[in-house]
Amino acid sequence: MLKLLDHMIKSNVAKNLGDAAEHIGFNNANMWKVKRGKNKFTVDQIEAACRITGASADYVFGLTATMMRKPARRPIDQIREAVQTLETMLSKRQ
């Protein structure tokens, strides 16, 4: 999660760690507690950081090594791909 806050700074979303913490609704005065494992970020704060940065919550929870989410495919694009696949399959049958 601290990496996401750093990412916010590097991508000019926030000026510093305190500003990044403020963006997600976290009191920067408690940052030392987080760094020492005495305090945690809430689900809402994690969600806010993920929305702001485009990061995956799976990354925050250690379920993937990839920080950024893959762009979601639009339903219309999925339908087009399915139609193309069906057309290809039908043309091979004839």
C-alpha positions as CSV (number, residue, x, y, z in Angstrom):
1,M,0.0,0.0,0.0
2,L,2.9,2.3,0.7
3,K,4.1,1.6,-2.8
4,L,0.8,2.9,-4.1
5,L,1.2,6.1,-2.2
6,D,4.7,6.5,-3.6
7,H,3.3,5.8,-7.0
8,M,0.8,8.7,-6.5
9,I,3.7,11.0,-5.8
10,K,5.8,9.8,-8.8
11,S,2.8,10.2,-11.1
12,N,2.2,13.8,-9.8
13,V,-1.2,12.9,-8.2
14,A,0.1,13.9,-4.8
15,K,2.9,16.3,-3.8
16,N,4.2,14.2,-0.9
17,L,3.3,11.3,1.4
18,G,1.0,13.4,3.5
19,D,-0.8,14.7,0.4
20,A,-1.2,11.1,-0.9
21,A,-2.5,9.9,2.5
22,E,-5.0,12.8,2.4
23,H,-6.2,11.7,-1.0
24,I,-7.3,8.3,0.4
25,G,-8.7,9.6,3.6
26,F,-5.8,8.6,5.9
27,N,-4.4,10.7,8.6
28,N,-0.7,11.2,7.8
29,A,0.1,11.5,11.5
30,N,-0.6,7.8,11.8
31,M,1.8,6.8,9.0
32,W,4.6,5.9,11.4
33,K,2.2,3.4,13.0
34,V,1.5,1.8,9.6
35,K,5.3,1.6,8.9
36,R,5.8,-0.2,12.2
37,G,2.8,-2.5,11.8
38,K,0.7,-0.9,14.6
39,N,-2.0,0.5,12.3
40,K,-3.6,-0.6,9.0
41,F,-5.3,0.9,6.1
42,T,-9.0,0.4,5.8
43,V,-10.7,-1.3,2.9
44,D,-12.1,2.1,1.8
45,Q,-8.6,3.6,1.8
46,I,-7.2,0.7,-0.2
47,E,-10.0,1.0,-2.7
48,A,-9.4,4.7,-3.0
49,A,-5.7,4.2,-3.7
50,C,-6.5,1.6,-6.3
51,R,-9.0,3.8,-8.0
52,I,-6.7,6.8,-8.0
53,T,-3.6,4.9,-9.3
54,G,-5.3,2.3,-11.4
55,A,-3.6,-0.4,-9.4
56,S,-5.0,-3.8,-8.7
57,A,-6.2,-4.6,-5.2
58,D,-4.8,-8.1,-5.8
59,Y,-1.4,-6.4,-5.9
60,V,-2.0,-4.7,-2.5
61,F,-3.0,-8.0,-1.0
62,G,0.0,-9.8,-2.4
63,L,-2.0,-12.0,-4.8
64,T,-0.2,-10.8,-7.9
65,A,3.1,-9.2,-8.7
66,T,1.6,-6.9,-11.3
67,M,0.7,-3.5,-9.9
68,M,-1.5,-2.1,-12.6
69,R,-4.9,-3.5,-13.6
70,K,-5.4,-4.6,-17.1
71,P,-7.9,-2.5,-19.0
72,A,-11.3,-4.1,-19.0
73,R,-12.6,-5.3,-22.3
74,R,-15.8,-3.7,-23.3
75,P,-18.8,-6.1,-23.8
76,I,-19.2,-5.0,-27.4
77,D,-15.6,-6.0,-28.1
78,Q,-16.2,-9.4,-26.5
79,I,-19.3,-9.9,-28.6
80,R,-17.3,-9.0,-31.8
81,E,-14.6,-11.5,-30.9
82,A,-17.2,-14.2,-30.3
83,V,-18.9,-13.5,-33.6
84,Q,-15.6,-13.7,-35.4
85,T,-14.8,-17.0,-33.8
86,L,-18.2,-18.4,-34.7
87,E,-17.8,-17.2,-38.3
88,T,-14.4,-18.8,-38.6
89,M,-15.7,-22.1,-37.1
90,L,-18.7,-22.1,-39.5
91,S,-16.6,-21.3,-42.5
92,K,-14.4,-24.3,-41.8
93,R,-17.4,-26.6,-41.6
94,Q,-18.6,-25.7,-45.1
